[in-house]
Amino acid sequence: MKVLLVSTAWPWPTRKGYQLRLLQLAEGLATRHQVTLLVPAGPVSPPRPPLGPSCAIETFRVSRRSAARGVAGALLTGRSLESGLVTSQDLRRRLRELAPRFDRVLLQLVRLAGVRDALADIPWLLDLVDSLSLNLARRAALDRFWMRPLLLFEARRLAADEQRMIAASSAALLVSERDRRHLAATLPAHLAARLRVVPLALTPASHPAASASVRAARPARPPGEAELAITGNLGYFPTARGVGWFLDEVWPEVARKYPRARLLVAGARPPRSLVRRVRAVGGRLVADPDDLPALLAAADLALAPLLAGSGTPIKLLEALAAGIPAVATPAAAEGLDPALARCVAIPDGAAGWVTTLHGLIANPVAARARALVGAQLVRELHDPGRVAEALHEALLPPG
């Protein structure tokens, strides 16, 4: 089958979750099908993503002028502002030109709501990744008060776009059961039946230096001495907000009782204010690290203090796959498979986090034993072959 995979960002280098998802879609589909990506062209020639010869790449242009026109059109027609930012005449032209040559078209993200009509009668499906309406609604509860009306306004429009896109597609994919349940509760039964969970894939290349076997062979540090790591896209609001909460509410008590404990924060696009806050409490911040898996492999505990968001926290999956004991907020753990969530410590509130971390730092051997169970489970649930099979099934015509 010939598949056209359409997205709104060049997939490499991957700095955001949906870019990683795009690569995984291309790789998984290419195991059985001929895949062509249709993605925006950059101002300069970007590095080619690490895709095999069975994946071709086509591009379209998006300009500031087209984005401005798109946002104005979105406001007038009731669509989300996000959809306006990527609605360009060149993308519509390329879809009309390319789509008839393919057996299936896969649109990634609800923000492509403004161009779906260019597909006419061509069969297509949707990769939502997660529910952006849920993401923004949860963010509104935490963001600055003057941002909340805009976030809620956009969340309502995104919810309407999600429903329209699901209704027009043959199937809609999500990475977590949490997001599927949220959307299913807002949809008629016949549309809810189109929702499918296809999880993120984890390949050995995702954590070459951080295999569970390597960690199992590494001597444990003495009780009271540990490195705690928070990794991820530090420019993403839920991540930055969660790190700030941890620095204010949890870390001071942990550092007071365990002065030999160390804090590492590493990831892409950290705001300057976050850099200053981490360093002010004696932590180490590594911006845009060349080898994030190696940094993660050296940690004793992986933390996911997310207070909002949607989808599946990728860095939490990578920590689990590496056999690193993980601690997550309920909001972060909710994006995991329920069986996998049982391998994670999930304290609620700052006091619960302090108590949990005190116990894990004091007893590192027991923490590592549970983590090794999680390592095996995450590799089974997020196996690339299993994900590729689920993608193939999603492409098949309904019935």
C-alpha positions in Angstrom: 0.0 0.0 0.0 1.2 3.6 -0.8 0.8 5.9 2.2 1.1 9.7 2.4 2.1 10.9 5.9 1.4 14.6 6.4 2.7 16.6 9.3 3.4 20.2 10.3 7.1 20.0 11.3 10.3 18.6 9.8 11.0 15.5 11.8 14.7 15.8 12.5 16.3 16.6 14.8 13.5 15.6 17.2 12.9 18.2 19.9 9.1 17.6 20.4 7.1 14.5 21.0 5.1 14.7 17.9 8.3 14.8 15.8 9.4 11.5 17.4 6.0 10.1 16.8 6.2 11.1 13.1 9.5 9.3 12.7 8.0 6.2 14.4 4.9 6.3 12.1 7.2 6.5 9.0 9.4 3.6 10.3 6.6 1.4 11.4 4.5 1.8 8.2 7.6 1.3 6.0 7.9 -2.2 7.3 5.0 -3.1 5.0 4.2 -0.1 2.8 5.7 2.6 0.6 5.7 5.8 2.7 6.0 9.4 1.6 6.3 12.3 4.1 4.7 15.7 3.2 6.3 18.2 5.7 7.1 21.9 5.7 10.3 23.1 3.9 12.7 24.9 6.1 14.5 28.2 5.4 17.7 26.3 4.8 18.3 22.7 3.9 17.7 20.7 7.2 19.4 17.4 7.9 17.6 14.4 6.4 15.9 12.3 9.1 17.3 8.8 9.6 14.8 7.0 7.5 15.3 4.1 5.2 15.2 4.2 1.4 11.6 3.1 1.3 10.6 6.5 2.7 10.4 9.5 0.4 10.0 13.2 1.4 7.9 15.9 -0.2 7.6 19.5 1.1 5.3 22.4 1.2 5.8 26.1 2.1 4.4 28.0 5.1 5.0 31.7 5.4 4.2 34.4 8.0 1.7 35.9 5.6 -0.1 32.5 5.0 -0.1 31.9 8.8 -1.7 35.3 9.4 -4.3 34.7 6.8 -4.9 31.2 8.2 -5.4 32.5 11.8 -7.9 35.1 10.5 -9.8 32.4 8.6 -9.8 30.1 11.6 -11.3 32.9 13.8 -14.1 33.5 11.3 -14.9 29.8 10.7 -14.8 28.6 14.3 -11.6 26.5 13.9 -8.7 26.5 16.4 -6.0 29.1 16.0 -3.4 26.4 15.8 -5.1 25.1 12.7 -4.8 28.6 11.1 -1.0 28.7 11.7 -0.4 25.8 9.4 -3.1 26.3 6.8 -1.3 27.4 3.7 -2.4 27.5 0.1 0.7 25.6 -0.9 -0.1 22.7 1.5 -3.6 22.6 0.0 -2.2 22.5 -3.5 0.3 19.8 -2.7 -2.4 17.7 -1.0 -4.6 17.9 -4.1 -1.6 17.1 -6.3 -0.2 14.2 -4.3 -3.1 12.5 -2.4 -4.7 10.9 -5.5 -1.5 8.9 -6.0 -1.8 7.1 -2.7 -4.0 4.4 -1.2 -4.2 6.0 2.2 -3.4 9.5 3.7 -2.5 9.9 7.3 -2.8 13.4 8.7 -0.8 14.0 11.9 -2.4 16.3 14.6 -5.7 18.1 14.8 -4.0 21.3 13.6 -4.5 20.1 10.1 -8.2 20.6 10.4 -8.1 23.5 7.9 -6.9 21.4 5.0 -8.7 18.1 5.4 -11.3 19.2 2.7 -8.4 19.2 0.2 -8.5 15.3 0.4 -12.0 15.2 -1.2 -13.0 11.5 -1.3 -9.6 10.0 -0.7 -9.5 7.6 2.3 -7.6 9.1 5.3 -7.0 8.6 8.9 -5.8 10.8 11.7 -3.0 10.6 14.2 -4.0 12.9 17.0 -1.0 11.8 19.2 -2.9 13.2 22.2 -5.9 15.4 22.9 -4.7 19.0 22.5 -8.0 20.2 23.9 -7.4 18.2 27.1 -3.8 19.5 27.2 -4.8 23.2 27.0 -7.7 22.8 29.4 -5.4 21.4 32.0 -2.8 24.0 31.3 -5.4 26.8 31.9 -5.8 25.6 35.5 -2.1 26.3 36.1 -1.0 29.1 33.8 -1.0 32.8 34.6 -4.5 34.2 35.2 -4.4 36.5 32.1 -3.6 33.5 29.9 -6.5 31.4 31.1 -9.3 32.9 29.0 -7.3 32.5 25.8 -6.3 28.9 26.7 -9.9 27.9 27.4 -11.1 29.6 24.2 -8.6 27.6 22.2 -9.3 24.4 24.1 -13.0 24.7 23.1 -12.1 25.2 19.5 -9.7 22.4 19.5 -12.3 20.1 21.0 -14.7 21.0 18.1 -11.9 20.4 15.6 -11.1 17.0 17.2 -14.7 16.0 16.8 -15.0 17.1 13.2 -11.7 15.5 12.2 -12.7 12.2 13.9 -16.0 12.2 12.2 -14.4 12.7 8.7 -11.6 10.1 9.2 -11.7 6.4 9.0 -9.8 6.0 12.3 -8.1 8.3 14.9 -4.9 7.2 16.7 -3.8 8.2 20.1 -0.7 7.2 22.2 -2.4 6.6 25.5 -5.6 5.2 26.9 -6.0 8.4 29.1 -6.6 10.5 26.0 -8.8 7.9 24.3 -11.1 7.8 27.4 -11.2 11.6 27.5 -12.2 11.9 23.8 -14.6 8.9 23.9 -16.6 10.6 26.7 -17.2 13.6 24.5 -18.2 11.7 21.3 -21.2 9.8 20.1 -20.7 6.0 20.4 -20.2 5.5 16.6 -17.3 8.1 16.6 -15.8 6.9 19.8 -15.5 3.5 18.2 -13.0 5.0 15.7 -10.5 5.8 18.4 -7.5 3.5 18.7 -4.5 3.5 21.0 -1.2 2.9 19.1 1.5 3.6 21.7 4.9 5.1 21.2 7.6 2.7 20.2 10.9 2.3 22.1 13.8 1.0 20.1 17.3 0.0 21.5 18.7 3.1 19.8 16.5 5.2 22.2 18.7 4.3 25.1 21.9 2.6 24.0 23.9 3.6 27.0 21.1 3.0 29.5 20.2 -0.7 29.1 18.8 -2.4 32.2 21.5 -5.0 32.1 24.2 -2.4 32.3 22.5 -0.7 35.2 21.9 -4.0 37.0 25.7 -4.7 36.9 26.6 -1.2 38.2 27.2 -1.1 41.9 24.6 0.8 43.8 25.6 4.0 45.5 25.7 4.1 49.3 22.3 4.9 50.9 21.9 8.6 51.1 23.9 9.3 48.0 21.9 9.6 44.7 21.4 11.5 41.5 17.9 12.6 40.7 17.2 13.4 37.1 14.4 15.3 35.4 14.6 15.1 31.6 12.4 16.2 28.7 11.5 19.2 26.6 12.1 22.0 29.1 10.5 24.5 26.8 7.2 22.6 27.0 4.9 24.4 29.6 3.9 21.3 31.6 7.5 20.2 31.9 8.8 23.7 32.9 5.9 24.2 35.3 6.5 20.8 36.9 10.2 21.4 37.4 9.4 24.8 39.0 7.0 23.1 41.4 9.5 20.4 42.3 12.2 23.0 43.0 9.9 25.0 45.3 8.0 22.3 47.1 10.0 19.1 47.1 13.8 19.6 46.6 14.6 21.8 49.6 13.4 19.1 52.0 15.2 16.3 50.1 18.4 18.2 50.0 18.2 19.1 53.7 17.9 15.4 54.8 20.3 14.1 52.1 23.0 16.7 51.4 24.8 14.2 49.2 21.9 13.9 46.8 22.3 15.7 43.5 19.8 17.1 41.1 20.1 17.0 37.3 17.7 18.7 34.9 18.4 18.1 31.2 16.6 18.7 27.9 15.9 21.0 25.0 14.9 24.6 25.0 15.2 25.5 28.7 13.9 29.0 29.5 16.5 31.3 31.1 14.4 31.7 34.2 14.4 27.9 34.7 18.2 27.7 34.2 18.6 30.3 37.0 16.2 28.6 39.4 17.9 25.2 39.0 21.4 26.6 39.6 20.1 28.7 42.5 19.2 25.5 44.4 22.5 23.8 43.6 21.3 21.7 40.8 22.9 21.0 37.4 21.1 22.0 34.2 22.3 20.6 30.8 20.6 22.4 27.9 20.2 20.5 24.6 22.6 17.6 25.6 24.4 15.7 22.9 23.8 12.4 24.7 20.7 12.5 26.9 20.5 8.7 27.2 24.0 8.7 28.8 23.0 11.3 31.3 19.9 9.4 32.2 21.9 6.2 32.5 24.0 7.7 35.2 21.0 8.7 37.3 19.6 6.7 40.3 16.1 8.1 40.1 14.1 9.5 37.2 11.4 12.1 38.1 8.4 13.2 36.1 6.8 16.0 38.2 4.2 17.0 35.5 1.1 18.8 36.9 -0.6 19.0 33.5 -0.3 17.7 29.9 -1.7 14.8 27.9 -0.3 11.9 26.0 2.6 9.7 27.3 5.7 11.3 28.9 8.4 10.0 26.6 11.3 10.5 29.0 9.4 8.5 31.6 9.2 5.6 29.2 12.9 5.8 28.4 13.8 5.9 32.1 11.6 2.8 32.7 13.2 1.0 29.7 16.6 1.7 31.2 15.7 0.1 34.5 15.8 3.4 36.4 13.4 3.7 39.4 10.8 6.3 38.5 8.7 8.7 40.5 5.8 10.5 38.7 2.8 12.7 39.6 -0.6 11.2 38.9 -0.9 13.5 35.9 2.2 12.0 34.4 1.5 8.4 35.3 -2.0 8.6 33.9 -0.5 8.5 30.4 1.1 5.1 31.0 -0.4 1.7 30.4 -2.0 0.7 33.7 0.3 -2.3 34.1 3.3 -0.2 33.6 2.1 2.5 36.0 2.2 -0.1 38.8 6.0 -0.1 38.4 6.2 3.6 39.1 6.0 5.4 42.5 3.1 7.8 42.2 3.0 10.1 45.3 0.3 12.8 45.4 1.3 16.2 46.6 4.6 17.7 47.8 4.6 15.9 51.2 4.0 12.6 49.5 6.9 13.2 47.1 9.2 14.1 49.9 8.3 10.9 51.8 8.7 8.7 48.7 12.0 10.2 47.7 13.4 9.8 51.3 12.5 6.1 51.1 14.0 5.5 47.7 17.2 7.3 48.5 17.6 5.4 51.8 16.9 2.0 50.2 18.2 2.0 46.6 18.4 -1.8 46.3 14.6 -2.3 46.6 14.0 0.6 44.2 16.1 -1.0 41.5 14.4 -4.3 41.9 11.0 -2.9 41.0 12.5 -0.9 38.2 13.9 -4.0 36.5 10.4 -5.4 36.3 9.2 -2.2 34.7 12.1 -2.4 32.2 10.9 -5.7 30.9 7.3 -4.6 30.7 7.9 -1.3 28.9 9.9 -3.1 26.3 7.0 -5.5 25.7 4.3 -2.9 25.6 6.2 -0.4 23.4 8.0 -2.9 21.2 8.5 -1.5 17.6 7.2 -4.6 15.9 4.1 -4.6 18.0 3.5 -0.9 17.2 4.1 -1.5 13.5 1.5 -4.2 13.5 -1.0 -1.9 15.2 -0.3 0.8 12.5 -0.9 -1.7 9.7 -4.2 -2.8 11.2 -5.3 0.8 11.5 -4.7 1.4 7.8 -7.0 -1.4 6.8 -10.5 -0.4 5.6 -13.2 -0.5 8.3 -15.0 -3.8 8.6 
